[in-house]
Amino acid sequence: MISIIIPTLNEEEFLPKLLKSIKKQKFKDYEIIVADAGSVDKTRKIAKKLGSGVVKGGLPAVGRNEGAKAAKGELLLFLDADVILPEKFLEKAIREFEKRNLDVASIQLDPQTSKRIIKFFFERFYNYPVKKLERFLPYGAMGCLIKKELHQKIKGFDEKIKLCEDHDYVRRAAKFGKFGVLKGVEISISLRRFYKDGWLKVILKYIFAELHYHFLGPIKSDIFNYKFAHYKSKKSLDK
């Protein structure tokens, strides 16, 4: 069984799209756990209506860890609430994960847009480099597949990290297990953070966050002013 863990806070707009995409998967040996940080909208109601278990969450790292504690599966799939799984994603991802004898894996990103320039940007400046660097510098943005025993061995996500806790997570996991970027699948991601904060600001933030990680260590202060549930605009789905 695979346990799909989704941290949420006021995600009534995006969560249904993800849950419905999971329900459409051909692979059915899964459970869904929504780790909710106290939503005041219909997030929890939607999660339960669409067959998800709901546990108490917090910031993303806290939510992922709480979801993992409740998980029954031997594999854990961590997803952000604003992604969508393509058809046959689960069976393809698990097949590749097992064929390559991986212990932890990240997933390529496919932006939810029809604009070729944006798709080119993500392919050239995210997917391509993370595949080339997988043996030296693991990345794990917005989606991560891991064996539960490895998650437990590294004691889960570091809840003190304010930004890029997912990158820290896969880098620590890669020290104890085989890491790889899944090459046969992608997750469809919302662009809401780029539209809300601006492309340049978001790109520069993550560049400086990476530099901070390398030279000063994981980001455990509010220097980048990270806000959970800050991105709610429908504009992010692109026109």
N, C-alpha and C positions, 0 to 999 in steps of 0.2 A: 504493500500500500504506500501511496505517496500522500503526505499531508501538505496542503497548500495553505500558507499562512499569510494573511493580509492585514497590516496595521491600518487603522482608519481613524479619522476624526472629521465628521461632517462631510461624508462622501456620497450623499444620496444621488448626486448627479452622475458620478463616474462608476461607482461600485456595481450598479446593475449591469453595465456593459461587460465588465470583467466576469462577473458571476455567470451571466448568460453564455459568454464565450467558453467558460469551463464546462457548463452543462452540455454544450454541443460537441464536446470532445468524444472521440470514439473510445478512447481509453477510459474506463469507468472505475478502476480500483483506486479511488482517492477519497479524501475527506477535505472539507474546507473549514478553516478556522479564521474567523475575523476577530482581531484583537482591537477592540474599540477603546479610544481614549476619552470617552465621555461625550459622544456626539449629542447635539441638541436638535438635530434634524431627524430624518427618517432612516438613517444609516443602519441602525441595529434592527429595525423592523424589516427593512429590505433584506438584510443578511439572513434573518431567520426565515422569512417568507420563501427565499430562494434556496433554502436547505443548508445554510451554513451554521456551524457552531459559533457561539460568540463568547469571548472571554474578555476580562478587563485588560486594557492596554495602557498606553502612555505615549511618550515620544517613540518614533519608529523602532529604535533599538530595544526599548522596553517591550513594545508590542510584539516584536518578533520573538523575543525570549519567552514571553508569557504564552504565545501561541505554540512554541516548541515544547513547552512543559506539558501542554494538553495534547500534543500530537501522538497518534497511535502508529503512524507510518514509520518505516525504516528509512524512507527518503523524505527530506523536507524541501519544499519549493517556496521560497520567499518572493512575494510579488508586491509591488506598489499598487495602490487601489485604482490608479488611473491608466493601467495598461490593459490590453486586450490580447487574448491568446488566439493565434491563427488556427485554422482547421488542422487537426491531427498533431497539434503541438506536443501534447503530453507523450503520445506513443513514440514520436520521433526523438524527442529529447531524452527519454528514458533509454531508448534503444542505443543512441549514440553514447550516452553516459556509461552504459554497461559495456558496450563494445570497446570503448577506449580505456576501460578499467579506471574511470575517474572516481575520486572521492568528493570533489567539490568542483562546481562549474559555474561560470557566468554565461550570460546570454547576449547575443547581438541585439541591437536596437533598431527598430524600423519606425520612423516618425509617422504619425497619423496626418498625412498631408498628401496632396496631389502635386505639390510643387517639386519639380525635379531638382532644383538647386538645393533645397533643404535635405532631400534624400541623399544627394551627392555629398553634402556636408557631413552627414552622420556616417555614411559609408566610408568616406575618405579620412575623416578626422576622429572617428571613434571606433567603428567596427574593424577597420583595417589595422590600425596600430595596436588595439588590444589583442587581436589575434597574433600579430607578430611578436608582441611582448609577453605572451602568456607564460613562457618559461622563466621570465625574469621579473616581471612586474604585474601581478594579477590585479584585475579590475572586476568590480561586481555591481555595477549600477542597475537598480530597478528590478533585477531578477537574479536569483541565485538558487542553484540546486545542490544539495549537500546530503551526505549520509548522516543520519541522526547521531550515530556514535561519534562522529568527528565533531559535530556541533557541540556535543556534551564534553568532549575531550578539551576543546579550547574554551569551554565555559561560555559559549554563546557570544552574542554581540556585546561590545563594551558600552555600557549604558552611560558612561561619563563623556563619550564623544558626541559633540554637537553636530558635526557635519562630516560626511564621507565615512560614516561608520561601516558602511557596506564594503568599501575598499579595504579598510583595516581588517574586517572580518575574513574576507577571502585570503588576504595576505597572511594572516595568522594561521588559517586553516591549511594553506599551501605548504606550511613548514612541517606538517604532520601527515599530509595526504597528497595524492596526485591531483593537481589543478589543471583545468583546461577551459577554453572558450568553446561552447557548442557551436559548431560550424554549419549544421544542417537546419537550424531553426532560428527564428527571431521572435521577439515580442513587440507588439505594436504599442508605441508609447504616445501619450498625450504631450502636446507642446505648450501646455498651459503656463508652465513656469517661465518659458521664454517670452510669451506674449505679455504676461503679467509684469515681469521685472525688466524685460528688454533683453534682446539677444546678447549685446555686448557685455552687459552687466553680469549675466549668467555665465557666459564663457570665461570672463576674467575672474569671476569668483572661484570657479573650479580650477582654473590654472593656478591661482594663488593658494588655493586649498591644497593642491598637490605639492606645491613648493613648501608650504608650511609642514606638510606631513614628512617630507624628505629631510628638511633641515631643522625643524623644531619638534617634530613628532605629531601624533594625533591631535586633532583640534578639540580641546576640552574647555575652551572659553567661548564667549558669545561674540568673538571678534567679527564673524561674518553675519551676525544677526539672523540666524536661521529661524524660520517660523513654520511650524507644522500646520497644515490645513490653510495655508495662505493663498493657494491657487484654486479658484473656483470658477473662473470665467469660461463660458461656453465657447468663446472665441478661440480657445485653444485647439478646438477640433478642426480648425482650418476651413477656408472657403475655397 
